[in-house]
Amino acid sequence: MYLVGLGLALMLMKYLAIGPVATLSWIWVLSPFGLAVVWWAWADASGYTKRRAMERENERKNARIAKNREAIGTLGKGRKR
């Protein structure tokens, strides 16, 4: 997402002829979009995206379980002997 934001900023600066970006070739200005496509293709092909989604789901699940345990008063209590 950072690459897309960078690409949009560079494209806007090139179009409005702001700063040193105005003298750059359009190839350099648009290259962050190509890099974003390469990143997304790699992330999908390697399973990185799916792993991150599973980690977020597990964190939400564990937080929900901890919240429910705290609500019923079982959090922090050890086994009775």
C-alpha positions in Angstrom: 0.0 0.0 0.0 2.9 2.3 0.7 4.1 1.8 -2.9 0.7 2.8 -4.3 0.7 5.9 -2.1 4.2 6.8 -3.2 3.2 6.3 -6.8 0.2 8.5 -6.5 2.2 11.3 -4.8 4.9 11.1 -7.5 2.3 11.1 -10.3 0.6 14.1 -8.8 3.9 15.9 -8.4 4.9 15.1 -12.0 1.6 16.3 -13.3 1.7 19.5 -11.4 5.4 20.0 -12.2 6.4 20.3 -8.5 10.1 20.0 -7.4 12.7 17.7 -8.9 10.0 15.1 -9.8 9.0 17.3 -12.7 12.3 16.5 -14.5 12.0 12.8 -14.0 10.9 10.4 -16.7 7.4 9.0 -16.5 9.0 5.5 -16.2 10.6 6.5 -12.9 7.4 8.2 -11.7 5.2 5.2 -12.4 7.7 2.5 -11.3 6.2 2.3 -7.7 3.0 0.9 -9.3 5.0 -1.8 -11.0 6.8 -2.6 -7.8 3.4 -2.8 -6.0 2.1 -5.3 -8.6 5.3 -7.4 -8.1 4.9 -7.3 -4.3 1.2 -8.4 -4.4 2.0 -11.2 -6.9 4.8 -12.5 -4.6 2.7 -12.1 -1.4 -0.1 -14.1 -2.9 2.1 -16.7 -4.5 4.2 -17.3 -1.4 1.2 -17.5 1.0 2.3 -14.4 3.0 -1.1 -12.8 2.6 -2.9 -15.9 3.9 -0.5 -16.3 6.8 -1.0 -12.7 7.9 -4.8 -13.1 7.7 -4.6 -16.3 9.8 -2.4 -14.5 12.4 -4.9 -11.6 12.7 -7.8 -14.1 13.1 -6.0 -16.0 15.8 -5.2 -12.8 17.7 -8.9 -11.7 17.5 -9.9 -15.2 18.6 -7.5 -15.2 21.6 -8.6 -11.7 22.6 -12.2 -12.7 22.5 -11.5 -15.9 24.6 -9.6 -13.8 27.2 -12.4 -11.2 27.3 -15.0 -13.9 27.9 -12.9 -15.7 30.5 -12.4 -12.4 32.3 -16.2 -11.7 32.1 -17.0 -15.0 33.8 -14.3 -14.6 36.3 -12.0 -17.5 35.4 -9.0 -15.5 34.2 -6.0 -15.5 36.5 -7.3 -18.2 38.8 -5.1 -21.3 39.1 -6.2 -24.8 39.7 -7.7 -25.5 43.1 -5.8 -28.0 45.1 
